[in-house]
């Protein structure tokens, strides 16, 4: 797998996952919405840790900075 996520993208995903977790554990969100958002948060954390987003790959998107060729 080639990394296709930049550091800003990873940071935003982790922050969103933390916000979702806080909303869930403070019972601000509940039910089906909470479960769906927790799954999304888990995906955000996983993709941030490995630096690869399969959806980005399918869509041909990359938020990584290109390395300069010498």
GROMACS elastic network, one bead per residue, 0.5 to 0.9 nm:
[ bonds ]
;  ai    aj funct       b0    kb
    1     4     6  0.87973   500
    1    52     6  0.70710   500
    2    51     6  0.83748   500
    2    52     6  0.69224   500
    3     6     6  0.82541   500
    3    50     6  0.78158   500
    3    51     6  0.52554   500
    3    53     6  0.81028   500
    3    62     6  0.82466   500
    3    64     6  0.73547   500
    4    51     6  0.64345   500
    4    52     6  0.53043   500
    4    53     6  0.66418   500
    4    54     6  0.89183   500
    4    56     6  0.72021   500
    4    57     6  0.74348   500
    4    61     6  0.73752   500
    4    63     6  0.59811   500
    4    64     6  0.54952   500
    4    65     6  0.89886   500
    5     8     6  0.82499   500
    5     9     6  0.61078   500
    5    10     6  0.66458   500
    5    47     6  0.85160   500
    5    48     6  0.76765   500
    5    51     6  0.52871   500
    5    52     6  0.59233   500
    5    53     6  0.69623   500
    5    56     6  0.84408   500
    5    61     6  0.88912   500
    5    62     6  0.60193   500
    5    64     6  0.50527   500
    5    65     6  0.86819   500
    6     9     6  0.53124   500
    6    10     6  0.63526   500
    6    11     6  0.87705   500
    6    51     6  0.76024   500
    6    62     6  0.77446   500
    6    65     6  0.65814   500
    7    10     6  0.50661   500
    7    11     6  0.61409   500
    7    12     6  0.86535   500
    7    48     6  0.87183   500
    7    51     6  0.86451   500
    7    63     6  0.83290   500
    7    64     6  0.75669   500
    8    11     6  0.50749   500
    8    12     6  0.61743   500
    8    13     6  0.86126   500
    8    63     6  0.83625   500
    9    12     6  0.52526   500
    9    13     6  0.62490   500
    9    14     6  0.87120   500
    9    48     6  0.79688   500
    9    63     6  0.69523   500
    9    64     6  0.87174   500
   10    13     6  0.52052   500
   10    14     6  0.62325   500
   10    15     6  0.86824   500
   10    44     6  0.81526   500
   10    45     6  0.83401   500
   10    47     6  0.79160   500
   10    49     6  0.78707   500
   10    51     6  0.73260   500
   11    14     6  0.51942   500
   11    15     6  0.61765   500
   11    16     6  0.86252   500
   11    48     6  0.77402   500
   12    15     6  0.51573   500
   12    16     6  0.61605   500
   12    17     6  0.85987   500
   13    16     6  0.51465   500
   13    17     6  0.61540   500
   13    18     6  0.86753   500
   13    41     6  0.79413   500
   13    44     6  0.53554   500
   13    45     6  0.68747   500
   13    47     6  0.85725   500
   13    48     6  0.68088   500
   14    17     6  0.50489   500
   14    18     6  0.62226   500
   14    19     6  0.86671   500
   14    41     6  0.80184   500
   14    44     6  0.65229   500
   14    45     6  0.58342   500
   14    48     6  0.69776   500
   15    18     6  0.51265   500
   15    19     6  0.62351   500
   15    20     6  0.86866   500
   16    19     6  0.50622   500
   16    20     6  0.61871   500
   16    21     6  0.86127   500
   16    41     6  0.71454   500
   16    44     6  0.80303   500
   17    20     6  0.51291   500
   17    21     6  0.61871   500
   17    22     6  0.86664   500
   17    37     6  0.86018   500
   17    38     6  0.78496   500
   17    40     6  0.77580   500
   17    42     6  0.71376   500
   17    43     6  0.87617   500
   17    44     6  0.64310   500
   17    45     6  0.67297   500
   18    21     6  0.50510   500
   18    22     6  0.61596   500
   18    23     6  0.85921   500
   18    41     6  0.76857   500
   19    22     6  0.51378   500
   19    23     6  0.61649   500
   19    24     6  0.85990   500
   19    41     6  0.89146   500
   20    23     6  0.51094   500
   20    24     6  0.61700   500
   20    25     6  0.86981   500
   20    29     6  0.85754   500
   20    34     6  0.82730   500
   20    37     6  0.66601   500
   20    38     6  0.67662   500
   20    40     6  0.89453   500
   20    41     6  0.66548   500
   21    24     6  0.50659   500
   21    25     6  0.61132   500
   21    26     6  0.84808   500
   21    37     6  0.86127   500
   21    38     6  0.69073   500
   21    41     6  0.75702   500
   22    25     6  0.52371   500
   22    26     6  0.59820   500
   22    27     6  0.83878   500
   22    28     6  0.85023   500
   23    26     6  0.53501   500
   23    27     6  0.61678   500
   23    28     6  0.51428   500
   23    29     6  0.58297   500
   23    30     6  0.87941   500
   23    34     6  0.85471   500
   24    27     6  0.50425   500
   24    28     6  0.60753   500
   24    29     6  0.52975   500
   24    30     6  0.65974   500
   24    34     6  0.63203   500
   24    35     6  0.88294   500
   24    37     6  0.87603   500
   24    38     6  0.79163   500
   25    28     6  0.77104   500
   25    29     6  0.83711   500
   26    29     6  0.79185   500
   27    30     6  0.61765   500
   29    33     6  0.70067   500
   29    34     6  0.54488   500
   30    33     6  0.62503   500
   30    35     6  0.75185   500
   31    34     6  0.54004   500
   31    35     6  0.65590   500
   31    36     6  0.88942   500
   32    35     6  0.51391   500
   32    36     6  0.62002   500
   32    37     6  0.85600   500
   33    36     6  0.52051   500
   33    37     6  0.60789   500
   33    38     6  0.85216   500
   34    37     6  0.51258   500
   34    38     6  0.60252   500
   34    39     6  0.86213   500
   35    38     6  0.50991   500
   35    39     6  0.62930   500
   35    40     6  0.86813   500
   36    39     6  0.52116   500
   36    40     6  0.63163   500
   36    41     6  0.86617   500
   37    41     6  0.60339   500
   37    42     6  0.85442   500
   38    42     6  0.61105   500
   38    43     6  0.85876   500
   39    42     6  0.50341   500
   39    43     6  0.62612   500
   39    44     6  0.86181   500
   40    43     6  0.50578   500
   40    44     6  0.61542   500
   40    45     6  0.87049   500
   41    45     6  0.62432   500
   41    46     6  0.86217   500
   42    45     6  0.51621   500
   42    46     6  0.61491   500
   42    47     6  0.85707   500
   43    46     6  0.50899   500
   43    47     6  0.59933   500
   43    48     6  0.83376   500
   44    47     6  0.53391   500
   44    48     6  0.60014   500
   44    49     6  0.86062   500
   44    53     6  0.89240   500
   45    48     6  0.51111   500
   45    49     6  0.61857   500
   45    50     6  0.88048   500
   46    49     6  0.52346   500
   46    50     6  0.64093   500
   46    51     6  0.83697   500
   46    52     6  0.88324   500
   47    50     6  0.53118   500
   47    51     6  0.56025   500
   47    52     6  0.54964   500
   47    53     6  0.56318   500
   47    54     6  0.84837   500
   48    51     6  0.50486   500
   48    52     6  0.71546   500
   48    53     6  0.81484   500
   49    52     6  0.82335   500
   50    53     6  0.84591   500
   52    56     6  0.80600   500
   52    57     6  0.82008   500
   53    56     6  0.53023   500
   53    57     6  0.65029   500
   53    58     6  0.89770   500
   53    62     6  0.89370   500
   54    58     6  0.63528   500
   54    59     6  0.87304   500
   55    58     6  0.50992   500
   55    59     6  0.62353   500
   55    60     6  0.84399   500
   55    61     6  0.83464   500
   56    59     6  0.51026   500
   56    60     6  0.57904   500
   56    62     6  0.64768   500
   56    63     6  0.88416   500
   57    60     6  0.50420   500
   57    61     6  0.61767   500
   57    62     6  0.76252   500
   58    61     6  0.78343   500
   62    65     6  0.82269   500
   63    66     6  0.89872   500
   64    67     6  0.89297   500
   66    69     6  0.88906   500
